[in-house]
Amino acid sequence: MEFGLIGEKLGHSYSPQIHRCFGDYDYQLYPMSPEKLRETLEGRAFKGLNITIPYKKDVLPWCDEISDTVQAVGSANTLVMRNGRLCADNTDLPGFLSMLDRGKIPLNGKKVVILGSGGTSLTAQAACKAMHARETVVVSRSGPVDYDALYRDHTDAEVLINTTPVGMYPHNLLSPVDIRRFPQLCGVADVIYNPARTALILDARALGIPCIDGLWMLVAQAWHAAQQFLGREIPEKKIEEAYRSVRKDCLNLVLVGMPGCGKTTLGRMAAEMLGKAFIDLDAEIEKAHGPIPAIFANKGEAAFRDLESEMCQKFGKEKSLVIATGGGAVLRQENIRALCQNGVIGWVQRPLNQLGTAGRPLSQGGMEALERMWLLRRTLYHQSADFSVENTGDPANAVQSIVEGFHEAAGD
């Protein structure tokens, strides 16, 4: 063991990929029991470790030196061996402050509500103190300020910080609060980074409230830790580089557009270029339920739309996919919400007279039927898309535009 991350459950951690961006050192995941944690800390056969849930406080009794930041926060997330001494630091706090700066969410003079009372809540509380928040309210199910009291007494909050796991993969699209009940909100931060956009973040975006998810914090705290691991400075620009690398790798590319516009063909080609797995939602429906024309004929369009929504929910929560949707996926807002939580959405456009219609129940009826469909859906395509491309010539050119659009949108 040289460098790595210790915690109880680490299956979806991005940390090894992030640390590869900061230097050529071996960084592994070490899920372990409390007994194994004790053995590891007593053996001290490592150079540096990051610590995550639930051991951020448990490691402190084994440490010879504790930084001022650890004392301020009350927990450690970074351990480094220096001259035979085990030194504890907390890089979550500077990472958290960097996240707020990135999201343009100042706390100075603001009333801040922090959801959750665990270890990350302690970091958020320390940040509120460091940034001179006017008032800090910590909310948890066990009180003293519970959610009933939150809605009764604290709807004048100006900044909302979620440190709970509500909405984290695989329990996507759950929100700890209804932010519509906080009319003075001018900033929302959610420390969750999988999915990229939790329900809380999606709601804030819809209301035009400045918001940020937890990936920047994760990368920034890792940058601070890596410098301690290596004993040298790492250029700060590496934070941005690592953030963009992880974001592009993890986000899905989702293609929407009229039936027959080429989403499947272009999606397969784009998946190969991006090194992502390809999913065709219509094909997934047929695998599970039989031919789509038969579903329309025997059960009707509404039944098909229900199956389509199930597939949007299923694959929208996953990562590193290219997803080709059915032409009508945009008809339900719940589908777009599911697909954009971890995805960049590209709109594939093609003239109506060039659309393929074979095997597509709603595309039958000639140009008049397509025009009616287009009038119904064009605004929905436009509203859902992060970028659009024309598919009228060489498919390779359209795919190149799709990949470029994805990279540009994913880097934000």
DRENLUM-810926 format. One record per residue (C-alpha): residue number from 1; residue in one letter; x, y, z. Coordinates in Angstrom, 2 decimals. Layout:
BEGIN
+-----+------+---------+---------+---------+
!  nr ! rest !      xx !      yy !      zz !
+-----+------+---------+---------+---------+
! NUM !    a !       X !       Y !       Z !
...
+-----+------+---------+---------+---------+
***
This chain:
BEGIN
+-----+------+---------+---------+---------+
!  nr ! rest !      xx !      yy !      zz !
+-----+------+---------+---------+---------+
!   1 !    m !    0.00 !    0.00 !    0.00 !
!   2 !    e !    1.46 !    3.35 !   -1.08 !
!   3 !    f !   -1.35 !    5.88 !   -1.58 !
!   4 !    g !   -5.08 !    5.41 !   -1.64 !
!   5 !    l !   -8.56 !    5.96 !   -0.28 !
!   6 !    i !   -9.87 !    4.19 !    2.81 !
!   7 !    g !  -13.57 !    3.89 !    3.60 !
!   8 !    e !  -16.32 !    1.40 !    4.16 !
!   9 !    k !  -17.88 !    1.39 !    0.66 !
!  10 !    l !  -15.91 !    2.77 !   -2.28 !
!  11 !    g !  -17.45 !    1.16 !   -5.35 !
!  12 !    h !  -18.26 !    4.38 !   -7.25 !
!  13 !    s !  -15.28 !    6.52 !   -6.24 !
!  14 !    y !  -13.64 !    8.70 !   -8.90 !
!  15 !    s !  -10.54 !    9.25 !   -6.76 !
!  16 !    p !   -8.04 !    7.00 !   -8.62 !
!  17 !    q !   -8.83 !    8.72 !  -11.92 !
!  18 !    i !   -8.49 !   12.15 !  -10.30 !
!  19 !    h !   -5.16 !   11.37 !   -8.68 !
!  20 !    r !   -3.76 !   10.08 !  -11.97 !
!  21 !    c !   -4.14 !   13.64 !  -13.22 !
!  22 !    f !   -1.87 !   14.98 !  -10.48 !
!  23 !    g !    1.14 !   12.68 !  -10.68 !
!  24 !    d !    2.60 !    9.28 !  -11.50 !
!  25 !    y !    1.95 !    7.49 !   -8.24 !
!  26 !    d !    0.02 !    4.39 !   -7.31 !
!  27 !    y !   -3.37 !    5.31 !   -5.83 !
!  28 !    q !   -5.84 !    2.53 !   -5.02 !
!  29 !    l !   -9.19 !    2.05 !   -3.31 !
!  30 !    y !   -9.12 !    0.19 !    0.01 !
!  31 !    p !  -12.59 !   -0.60 !    1.33 !
!  32 !    m !  -12.14 !   -1.98 !    4.82 !
!  33 !    s !  -13.79 !   -2.93 !    8.07 !
!  34 !    p !  -13.07 !   -1.12 !   11.38 !
!  35 !    e !  -10.78 !   -4.02 !   12.34 !
!  36 !    k !   -8.78 !   -3.69 !    9.12 !
!  37 !    l !   -8.63 !    0.09 !    9.60 !
!  38 !    r !   -7.05 !   -0.38 !   13.03 !
!  39 !    e !   -4.53 !   -2.86 !   11.60 !
!  40 !    t !   -3.64 !   -0.48 !    8.77 !
!  41 !    l !   -3.12 !    2.53 !   11.01 !
!  42 !    e !   -1.08 !    0.60 !   13.53 !
!  43 !    g !    1.09 !   -0.94 !   10.80 !
!  44 !    r !    1.73 !    2.42 !    9.08 !
!  45 !    a !    2.88 !    0.65 !    5.92 !
!  46 !    f !    1.77 !    3.46 !    3.63 !
!  47 !    k !    2.91 !    6.91 !    2.48 !
!  48 !    g !   -0.41 !    8.74 !    2.31 !
!  49 !    l !   -4.10 !    8.02 !    2.55 !
!  50 !    n !   -7.39 !    9.78 !    2.03 !
!  51 !    i !  -10.16 !    8.88 !    4.47 !
!  52 !    t !  -13.87 !    8.89 !    3.75 !
!  53 !    i !  -17.12 !    7.79 !    5.38 !
!  54 !    p !  -17.32 !    6.58 !    8.11 !
!  55 !    y !  -13.74 !    6.88 !    9.37 !
!  56 !    k !  -12.92 !   10.60 !    9.25 !
!  57 !    k !  -13.09 !   10.91 !   13.04 !
!  58 !    d !  -12.05 !    7.36 !   13.85 !
!  59 !    v !   -8.51 !    7.85 !   12.53 !
!  60 !    l !   -7.63 !   10.72 !   14.86 !
!  61 !    p !   -6.51 !    8.69 !   17.93 !
!  62 !    w !   -3.72 !    7.11 !   15.85 !
!  63 !    c !   -2.31 !   10.42 !   14.63 !
!  64 !    d !    0.85 !   12.06 !   16.01 !
!  65 !    e !    0.13 !   15.48 !   14.50 !
!  66 !    i !   -3.21 !   17.15 !   13.81 !
!  67 !    s !   -3.46 !   20.28 !   11.66 !
!  68 !    d !   -5.30 !   23.43 !   12.62 !
!  69 !    t !   -7.85 !   22.64 !    9.90 !
!  70 !    v !   -8.59 !   19.25 !   11.45 !
!  71 !    q !   -9.10 !   20.94 !   14.79 !
!  72 !    a !  -11.42 !   23.52 !   13.20 !
!  73 !    v !  -13.50 !   20.93 !   11.35 !
!  74 !    g !  -13.32 !   18.07 !   13.83 !
!  75 !    s !  -12.35 !   15.37 !   11.33 !
!  76 !    a !   -9.55 !   14.38 !    8.97 !
!  77 !    n !   -9.60 !   13.18 !    5.39 !
!  78 !    t !   -5.86 !   13.09 !    4.66 !
!  79 !    l !   -3.09 !   11.16 !    6.43 !
!  80 !    v !    0.59 !   11.45 !    5.52 !
!  81 !    m !    3.63 !    9.69 !    6.99 !
!  82 !    r !    6.40 !   12.22 !    7.68 !
!  83 !    n !    9.63 !   11.06 !    9.32 !
!  84 !    g !    7.86 !    8.19 !   11.01 !
!  85 !    r !    5.03 !   10.39 !   12.30 !
!  86 !    l !    1.42 !   10.08 !   11.20 !
!  87 !    c !    0.11 !   13.55 !   10.31 !
!  88 !    a !   -3.58 !   14.36 !    9.85 !
!  89 !    d !   -5.05 !   17.15 !    7.75 !
!  90 !    n !   -8.42 !   18.07 !    6.30 !
!  91 !    t !   -8.34 !   19.07 !    2.64 !
!  92 !    d !  -12.14 !   18.91 !    2.40 !
!  93 !    l !  -12.37 !   22.44 !    3.80 !
!  94 !    p !  -10.22 !   24.15 !    1.15 !
!  95 !    g !  -11.93 !   21.95 !   -1.44 !
!  96 !    f !  -15.32 !   23.07 !   -0.20 !
!  97 !    l !  -14.32 !   26.73 !   -0.26 !
!  98 !    s !  -12.99 !   26.29 !   -3.80 !
!  99 !    m !  -16.32 !   24.73 !   -4.83 !
! 100 !    l !  -18.26 !   27.73 !   -3.53 !
! 101 !    d !  -15.90 !   30.08 !   -5.35 !
! 102 !    r !  -16.31 !   28.09 !   -8.57 !
! 103 !    g !  -20.08 !   28.24 !   -8.21 !
! 104 !    k !  -20.04 !   31.98 !   -7.43 !
! 105 !    i !  -21.84 !   31.34 !   -4.15 !
! 106 !    p !  -20.59 !   33.78 !   -1.48 !
! 107 !    l !  -21.53 !   33.17 !    2.15 !
! 108 !    n !  -20.43 !   36.50 !    3.60 !
! 109 !    g !  -23.39 !   38.11 !    5.36 !
! 110 !    k !  -25.80 !   35.38 !    4.21 !
! 111 !    k !  -28.19 !   33.13 !    6.11 !
! 112 !    v !  -27.05 !   29.59 !    5.29 !
! 113 !    v !  -29.00 !   26.38 !    5.80 !
! 114 !    i !  -26.94 !   23.19 !    5.92 !
! 115 !    l !  -28.83 !   19.96 !    5.38 !
! 116 !    g !  -27.30 !   17.12 !    7.39 !
! 117 !    s !  -25.21 !   16.89 !   10.52 !
! 118 !    g !  -22.52 !   14.35 !    9.58 !
! 119 !    g !  -18.84 !   14.76 !    8.76 !
! 120 !    t !  -19.33 !   16.82 !    5.61 !
! 121 !    s !  -21.72 !   19.06 !    7.51 !
! 122 !    l !  -18.86 !   19.87 !    9.87 !
! 123 !    t !  -16.82 !   20.98 !    6.85 !
! 124 !    a !  -19.69 !   23.17 !    5.63 !
! 125 !    q !  -20.07 !   24.68 !    9.09 !
! 126 !    a !  -16.37 !   25.51 !    9.21 !
! 127 !    a !  -16.69 !   27.11 !    5.77 !
! 128 !    c !  -19.59 !   29.26 !    6.97 !
! 129 !    k !  -17.47 !   30.45 !    9.87 !
! 130 !    a !  -14.44 !   31.12 !    7.66 !
! 131 !    m !  -16.55 !   33.06 !    5.14 !
! 132 !    h !  -18.45 !   35.05 !    7.80 !
! 133 !    a !  -21.97 !   33.83 !    7.13 !
! 134 !    r !  -24.49 !   35.94 !    9.01 !
! 135 !    e !  -26.35 !   32.91 !   10.35 !
! 136 !    t !  -25.84 !   29.15 !   10.01 !
! 137 !    v !  -28.68 !   26.68 !   10.55 !
! 138 !    v !  -27.95 !   22.94 !   10.63 !
! 139 !    v !  -30.94 !   20.76 !    9.76 !
! 140 !    s !  -31.24 !   17.05 !   10.48 !
! 141 !    r !  -34.02 !   14.55 !   11.03 !
! 142 !    s !  -33.00 !   14.21 !   14.70 !
! 143 !    g !  -32.98 !   17.95 !   15.36 !
! 144 !    p !  -32.65 !   20.26 !   17.13 !
! 145 !    v !  -33.73 !   21.88 !   13.84 !
! 146 !    d !  -35.68 !   19.25 !   11.94 !
! 147 !    y !  -37.36 !   19.60 !    8.56 !
! 148 !    d !  -40.66 !   20.76 !   10.04 !
! 149 !    a !  -38.80 !   23.56 !   11.82 !
! 150 !    l !  -36.91 !   24.33 !    8.62 !
! 151 !    y !  -40.11 !   25.04 !    6.71 !
! 152 !    r !  -41.64 !   26.85 !    9.64 !
! 153 !    d !  -38.76 !   29.10 !   10.69 !
! 154 !    h !  -36.06 !   29.23 !    8.03 !
! 155 !    t !  -37.60 !   29.73 !    4.59 !
! 156 !    d !  -35.70 !   33.04 !    4.49 !
! 157 !    a !  -32.46 !   31.10 !    3.84 !
! 158 !    e !  -30.26 !   32.68 !    1.19 !
! 159 !    v !  -27.86 !   29.77 !    0.62 !
! 160 !    l !  -28.70 !   26.06 !    0.83 !
! 161 !    i !  -25.99 !   23.42 !    1.23 !
! 162 !    n !  -26.82 !   19.72 !    1.03 !
! 163 !    t !  -24.44 !   17.39 !    2.85 !
! 164 !    t !  -26.88 !   14.45 !    3.06 !
! 165 !    p !  -26.80 !   11.45 !    0.69 !
! 166 !    v !  -30.38 !   12.12 !   -0.49 !
! 167 !    g !  -30.38 !   11.96 !   -4.28 !
! 168 !    m !  -27.07 !   10.10 !   -4.56 !
! 169 !    y !  -26.71 !    7.15 !   -6.95 !
! 170 !    p !  -28.52 !    4.75 !   -7.10 !
! 171 !    h !  -31.36 !    6.65 !   -5.42 !
! 172 !    n !  -31.42 !    9.35 !   -8.07 !
! 173 !    l !  -33.91 !   12.18 !   -8.53 !
! 174 !    l !  -34.84 !   12.43 !   -4.86 !
! 175 !    s !  -34.51 !   15.85 !   -3.25 !
! 176 !    p !  -34.07 !   16.57 !    0.47 !
! 177 !    v !  -36.15 !   19.77 !    0.25 !
! 178 !    d !  -38.52 !   21.70 !   -1.99 !
! 179 !    i !  -36.47 !   24.78 !   -2.86 !
! 180 !    r !  -39.54 !   26.57 !   -4.21 !
! 181 !    r !  -40.37 !   27.23 !   -0.58 !
! 182 !    f !  -37.22 !   29.36 !   -0.15 !
! 183 !    p !  -37.92 !   32.53 !   -2.15 !
! 184 !    q !  -34.72 !   34.34 !   -1.14 !
! 185 !    l !  -32.29 !   31.63 !   -2.28 !
! 186 !    c !  -29.32 !   32.98 !   -4.22 !
! 187 !    g !  -27.11 !   29.91 !   -4.07 !
! 188 !    v !  -27.38 !   26.10 !   -3.84 !
! 189 !    a !  -24.46 !   23.70 !   -3.31 !
! 190 !    d !  -24.80 !   19.92 !   -3.24 !
! 191 !    v !  -21.74 !   17.88 !   -2.24 !
! 192 !    i !  -23.06 !   14.86 !   -4.19 !
! 193 !    y !  -21.17 !   14.29 !   -7.46 !
! 194 !    n !  -22.87 !   11.11 !   -8.71 !
! 195 !    p !  -25.17 !   11.95 !  -10.44 !
! 196 !    a !  -23.65 !   15.12 !  -11.85 !
! 197 !    r !  -26.96 !   16.92 !  -11.40 !
! 198 !    t !  -29.09 !   15.84 !   -8.47 !
! 199 !    a !  -32.77 !   16.71 !   -8.25 !
! 200 !    l !  -31.74 !   19.61 !   -6.01 !
! 201 !    i !  -29.34 !   20.95 !   -8.66 !
! 202 !    l !  -31.86 !   20.43 !  -11.46 !
! 203 !    d !  -34.47 !   22.36 !   -9.49 !
! 204 !    a !  -32.03 !   25.20 !   -8.82 !
! 205 !    r !  -31.08 !   25.38 !  -12.50 !
! 206 !    a !  -34.73 !   25.49 !  -13.51 !
! 207 !    l !  -35.27 !   28.46 !  -11.18 !
! 208 !    g !  -32.13 !   30.27 !  -12.35 !
! 209 !    i !  -30.41 !   29.99 !   -8.95 !
! 210 !    p !  -26.57 !   29.78 !   -9.01 !
! 211 !    c !  -25.68 !   26.20 !   -8.10 !
! 212 !    i !  -22.85 !   23.69 !   -8.11 !
! 213 !    d !  -22.48 !   19.96 !   -7.53 !
! 214 !    g !  -19.74 !   18.25 !   -5.53 !
! 215 !    l !  -17.31 !   17.16 !   -8.26 !
! 216 !    w !  -15.25 !   20.35 !   -8.09 !
! 217 !    m !  -14.88 !   19.93 !   -4.33 !
! 218 !    l !  -13.79 !   16.32 !   -4.80 !
! 219 !    v !  -11.12 !   17.31 !   -7.33 !
! 220 !    a !   -9.91 !   20.37 !   -5.40 !
! 221 !    q !   -9.51 !   18.49 !   -2.12 !
! 222 !    a !   -7.62 !   15.74 !   -3.98 !
! 223 !    w !   -5.25 !   18.39 !   -5.42 !
! 224 !    h !   -4.50 !   19.66 !   -1.91 !
! 225 !    a !   -3.95 !   16.09 !   -0.69 !
! 226 !    a !   -1.74 !   15.16 !   -3.64 !
! 227 !    q !    0.65 !   17.99 !   -2.84 !
! 228 !    q !    1.06 !   16.61 !    0.64 !
! 229 !    f !    1.51 !   13.08 !   -0.67 !
! 230 !    l !    4.26 !   14.14 !   -3.06 !
! 231 !    g !    5.81 !   16.86 !   -0.90 !
! 232 !    r !    5.78 !   19.39 !   -3.73 !
! 233 !    e !    3.56 !   21.98 !   -5.36 !
! 234 !    i !    1.28 !   20.99 !   -8.23 !
! 235 !    p !    0.13 !   23.77 !  -10.60 !
! 236 !    e !   -3.35 !   24.93 !   -9.69 !
! 237 !    k !   -4.44 !   24.67 !  -13.32 !
! 238 !    k !   -4.36 !   20.90 !  -12.81 !
! 239 !    i !   -7.62 !   21.19 !  -10.84 !
! 240 !    e !   -9.44 !   22.40 !  -13.94 !
! 241 !    e !   -7.77 !   19.78 !  -16.12 !
! 242 !    a !   -8.69 !   16.94 !  -13.76 !
! 243 !    y !  -12.23 !   18.22 !  -13.33 !
! 244 !    r !  -12.84 !   18.37 !  -17.08 !
! 245 !    s !  -11.27 !   14.95 !  -17.61 !
! 246 !    v !  -13.49 !   13.25 !  -15.05 !
! 247 !    r !  -16.60 !   15.15 !  -16.12 !
! 248 !    k !  -16.18 !   14.20 !  -19.79 !
! 249 !    d !  -15.43 !   10.59 !  -18.93 !
! 250 !    c !  -18.43 !   10.15 !  -16.64 !
! 251 !    l !  -21.14 !   12.15 !  -18.42 !
! 252 !    n !  -23.49 !   10.52 !  -20.90 !
! 253 !    l !  -24.06 !   11.84 !  -24.41 !
! 254 !    v !  -27.80 !   11.74 !  -25.12 !
! 255 !    l !  -29.16 !   12.21 !  -28.65 !
! 256 !    v !  -32.69 !   13.46 !  -29.27 !
! 257 !    g !  -34.47 !   14.28 !  -32.50 !
! 258 !    m !  -37.22 !   13.29 !  -34.90 !
! 259 !    p !  -37.74 !    9.60 !  -35.72 !
! 260 !    g !  -35.43 !    8.58 !  -38.55 !
! 261 !    c !  -33.00 !   11.49 !  -38.16 !
! 262 !    g !  -30.04 !    9.15 !  -37.63 !
! 263 !    k !  -29.63 !    9.08 !  -33.87 !
! 264 !    t !  -28.78 !    5.38 !  -33.73 !
! 265 !    t !  -26.24 !    5.45 !  -36.56 !
! 266 !    l !  -24.55 !    8.61 !  -35.30 !
! 267 !    g !  -24.75 !    7.42 !  -31.71 !
! 268 !    r !  -22.86 !    4.20 !  -32.46 !
! 269 !    m !  -20.14 !    6.15 !  -34.25 !
! 270 !    a !  -19.91 !    8.74 !  -31.48 !
! 271 !    a !  -19.70 !    6.03 !  -28.81 !
! 272 !    e !  -16.72 !    4.50 !  -30.59 !
! 273 !    m !  -14.96 !    7.88 !  -30.83 !
! 274 !    l !  -15.63 !    8.71 !  -27.18 !
! 275 !    g !  -14.85 !    5.26 !  -25.81 !
! 276 !    k !  -18.31 !    4.91 !  -24.26 !
! 277 !    a !  -20.90 !    2.14 !  -24.37 !
! 278 !    f !  -23.86 !    2.66 !  -26.70 !
! 279 !    i !  -27.51 !    2.28 !  -25.68 !
! 280 !    d !  -30.49 !    2.56 !  -28.02 !
! 281 !    l !  -33.58 !    3.05 !  -25.85 !
! 282 !    d !  -35.99 !    1.73 !  -28.49 !
! 283 !    a !  -33.85 !   -1.39 !  -28.87 !
! 284 !    e !  -33.84 !   -1.86 !  -25.10 !
! 285 !    i !  -37.64 !   -1.65 !  -25.07 !
! 286 !    e !  -37.85 !   -4.27 !  -27.82 !
! 287 !    k !  -35.44 !   -6.58 !  -25.94 !
! 288 !    a !  -37.67 !   -6.49 !  -22.91 !
! 289 !    h !  -41.16 !   -6.19 !  -24.42 !
! 290 !    g !  -41.11 !   -7.15 !  -28.11 !
! 291 !    p !  -41.44 !   -5.13 !  -31.34 !
! 292 !    i !  -42.52 !   -1.53 !  -30.91 !
! 293 !    p !  -45.15 !   -1.64 !  -33.71 !
! 294 !    a !  -46.78 !   -4.54 !  -31.84 !
! 295 !    i !  -46.77 !   -2.57 !  -28.58 !
! 296 !    f !  -48.52 !    0.33 !  -30.31 !
! 297 !    a !  -51.02 !   -2.00 !  -31.99 !
! 298 !    n !  -51.84 !   -4.11 !  -28.93 !
! 299 !    k !  -51.46 !   -1.71 !  -26.00 !
! 300 !    g !  -51.47 !    1.79 !  -27.46 !
! 301 !    e !  -49.11 !    4.74 !  -27.43 !
! 302 !    a !  -49.59 !    5.54 !  -23.72 !
! 303 !    a !  -48.34 !    2.08 !  -22.75 !
! 304 !    f !  -45.30 !    2.53 !  -24.98 !
! 305 !    r !  -44.58 !    5.93 !  -23.42 !
! 306 !    d !  -44.61 !    4.33 !  -19.97 !
! 307 !    l !  -42.02 !    1.78 !  -21.11 !
! 308 !    e !  -39.97 !    4.57 !  -22.67 !
! 309 !    s !  -39.99 !    6.49 !  -19.39 !
! 310 !    e !  -38.81 !    3.39 !  -17.54 !
! 311 !    m !  -35.81 !    3.14 !  -19.87 !
! 312 !    c !  -35.00 !    6.84 !  -19.50 !
! 313 !    q !  -34.99 !    6.39 !  -15.73 !
! 314 !    k !  -32.91 !    3.20 !  -15.92 !
! 315 !    f !  -30.14 !    4.42 !  -18.20 !
! 316 !    g !  -30.26 !    8.11 !  -17.37 !
! 317 !    k !  -28.80 !    7.43 !  -13.93 !
! 318 !    e !  -25.83 !    5.49 !  -15.33 !
! 319 !    k !  -22.61 !    7.08 !  -16.57 !
! 320 !    s !  -20.24 !    7.01 !  -19.55 !
! 321 !    l !  -22.88 !    6.05 !  -22.11 !
! 322 !    v !  -24.02 !    7.31 !  -25.49 !
! 323 !    i !  -27.82 !    7.07 !  -25.47 !
! 324 !    a !  -29.99 !    7.28 !  -28.58 !
! 325 !    t !  -33.56 !    8.10 !  -27.60 !
! 326 !    g !  -36.81 !    7.49 !  -29.41 !
! 327 !    g !  -38.21 !   10.47 !  -31.27 !
! 328 !    g !  -40.92 !   11.04 !  -28.68 !
! 329 !    a !  -38.80 !   10.80 !  -25.54 !
! 330 !    v !  -39.01 !   14.59 !  -25.17 !
! 331 !    l !  -42.80 !   14.49 !  -24.84 !
! 332 !    r !  -42.50 !   13.83 !  -21.11 !
! 333 !    q !  -40.54 !   16.26 !  -18.95 !
! 334 !    e !  -39.74 !   13.44 !  -16.54 !
! 335 !    n !  -37.73 !   11.77 !  -19.33 !
! 336 !    i !  -35.62 !   14.86 !  -19.97 !
! 337 !    r !  -35.06 !   15.30 !  -16.25 !
! 338 !    a !  -33.85 !   11.70 !  -16.01 !
! 339 !    l !  -31.59 !   11.98 !  -19.04 !
! 340 !    c !  -29.97 !   15.30 !  -18.22 !
! 341 !    q !  -29.05 !   14.38 !  -14.61 !
! 342 !    n !  -25.93 !   12.66 !  -15.93 !
! 343 !    g !  -26.03 !   13.70 !  -19.55 !
! 344 !    v !  -25.27 !   16.26 !  -22.20 !
! 345 !    i !  -28.15 !   16.36 !  -24.68 !
! 346 !    g !  -27.53 !   16.82 !  -28.40 !
! 347 !    w !  -30.32 !   17.51 !  -30.89 !
! 348 !    v !  -29.87 !   15.78 !  -34.28 !
! 349 !    q !  -31.68 !   17.74 !  -37.01 !
! 350 !    r !  -32.57 !   16.52 !  -40.49 !
! 351 !    p !  -35.03 !   17.78 !  -43.12 !
! 352 !    l !  -38.41 !   16.08 !  -42.89 !
! 353 !    n !  -38.17 !   14.76 !  -46.43 !
! 354 !    q !  -34.98 !   12.88 !  -45.49 !
! 355 !    l !  -36.34 !   11.13 !  -42.39 !
! 356 !    g !  -36.56 !    7.35 !  -42.39 !
! 357 !    t !  -40.08 !    6.05 !  -41.68 !
! 358 !    a !  -39.89 !    2.25 !  -42.00 !
! 359 !    g !  -41.00 !    0.46 !  -38.83 !
! 360 !    r !  -41.95 !    3.70 !  -37.07 !
! 361 !    p !  -45.66 !    3.68 !  -36.16 !
! 362 !    l !  -46.07 !    7.43 !  -35.73 !
! 363 !    s !  -44.11 !    8.27 !  -38.88 !
! 364 !    q !  -46.66 !    6.68 !  -41.17 !
! 365 !    g !  -49.06 !    8.93 !  -43.05 !
! 366 !    g !  -46.65 !   10.82 !  -45.28 !
! 367 !    m !  -45.29 !   14.34 !  -45.09 !
! 368 !    e !  -48.43 !   15.75 !  -43.49 !
! 369 !    a !  -48.07 !   13.43 !  -40.48 !
! 370 !    l !  -44.37 !   14.30 !  -40.11 !
! 371 !    e !  -45.13 !   18.01 !  -40.26 !
! 372 !    r !  -47.72 !   17.69 !  -37.49 !
! 373 !    m !  -45.24 !   15.74 !  -35.39 !
! 374 !    w !  -42.53 !   18.33 !  -36.03 !
! 375 !    l !  -44.76 !   21.23 !  -35.00 !
! 376 !    l !  -45.60 !   19.41 !  -31.76 !
! 377 !    r !  -42.03 !   18.49 !  -30.85 !
! 378 !    r !  -39.64 !   21.10 !  -32.22 !
! 379 !    t !  -39.88 !   23.40 !  -29.20 !
! 380 !    l !  -39.32 !   20.43 !  -26.88 !
! 381 !    y !  -36.18 !   19.41 !  -28.76 !
! 382 !    h !  -34.88 !   22.96 !  -28.59 !
! 383 !    q !  -35.61 !   23.35 !  -24.87 !
! 384 !    s !  -34.00 !   20.05 !  -23.91 !
! 385 !    a !  -30.81 !   20.35 !  -25.98 !
! 386 !    d !  -27.38 !   21.59 !  -24.89 !
! 387 !    f !  -26.31 !   21.75 !  -28.54 !
! 388 !    s !  -27.59 !   20.79 !  -31.99 !
! 389 !    v !  -26.11 !   19.33 !  -35.19 !
! 390 !    e !  -27.26 !   18.94 !  -38.77 !
! 391 !    n !  -27.27 !   15.43 !  -40.24 !
! 392 !    t !  -27.63 !   16.14 !  -43.94 !
! 393 !    g !  -24.39 !   14.98 !  -45.52 !
! 394 !    d !  -21.51 !   12.71 !  -44.60 !
! 395 !    p !  -22.34 !   11.06 !  -41.24 !
! 396 !    a !  -18.68 !   11.37 !  -40.24 !
! 397 !    n !  -19.00 !   15.16 !  -40.31 !
! 398 !    a !  -22.13 !   15.05 !  -38.17 !
! 399 !    v !  -20.44 !   12.75 !  -35.65 !
! 400 !    q !  -17.46 !   15.07 !  -35.43 !
! 401 !    s !  -19.82 !   17.96 !  -34.67 !
! 402 !    i !  -21.57 !   15.84 !  -32.04 !
! 403 !    v !  -18.31 !   14.97 !  -30.30 !
! 404 !    e !  -17.20 !   18.60 !  -30.36 !
! 405 !    g !  -20.55 !   19.72 !  -28.96 !
! 406 !    f !  -20.34 !   17.13 !  -26.21 !
! 407 !    h !  -16.83 !   18.16 !  -25.17 !
! 408 !    e !  -17.77 !   21.83 !  -25.08 !
! 409 !    a !  -20.92 !   21.28 !  -23.02 !
! 410 !    a !  -19.31 !   18.68 !  -20.72 !
! 411 !    g !  -16.52 !   21.03 !  -19.76 !
! 412 !    d !  -18.84 !   23.52 !  -18.04 !
+-----+------+---------+---------+---------+
***
